[in-house]
């Protein structure tokens, strides 16, 4: 990220409709709600033509093809190379023009702020998942949280509840509390309300029902095993019977502790 931010011109490459595509780009900023998403301006277009638009026209321009600004996820290892690498794009301006455009963007923080706002206002609204595993790529950890996690994994169990409680990122706080409860149980040092919440979540994952979105439950596993035995009678035997009994006992155990 640091190299991308301090380099005036980069060669951005990707495959589009099965064909290689590349363009000279300049770093314009990041998504304020997701620092892992970066904005790259395509220097084959004149930034003045875009920055001079009113807010509504800017929003429309950002969605047109060819897109003047690319949104790229840093954690997906995008192809960003030195500007000395060849760019597979026709009708490029000369090097002097590209440099001039890059310098213009570097001194245009107001334009970068308008782009951020335009993307935010046109972003589709998605309902936030209640399942922490489905939110794991929603954003990056802060430096402070990374330090806390390092301490968390090095600390003895009795000290971990206080460390996990300091995490600002609710996703990792929830995962840490679940780990503590699984390893240490009700006597883990977690607040009673937290223990109750974690226990109910674990039981819901096992029993399924309205919590089916959390993944395969004991109930669905039994249904699938029953279907498999029905389709393949030769699969019925001591092993299948033992597995079914295990899942039934697991589900009954969770139901009794709800």
Secondary structure, DSSP 8 states (H G I E B T S, - for coil): -HHHHH-S-EEEEEEETTEEEEEEEEEEEEETTEEEEEEEEETTS-HHHHHTS-HHHHHHHHTSSS-SEEEEEGGG--EEEETTS----SS---HHHHHHHHHHHHT-HHHHHHHHHHHHHHS------S-GGGGTTS----HHHHHHHHHHHHS-HHHHHHHHTT-S-HHHHHHHHHHHHHHHGGGSS--HHHHHHHHHHHHHHHH-GGGGGGS--HHHHHHHHHHHHHH-GGG-SHHHHHHHHHHHHHHHHHHHH-
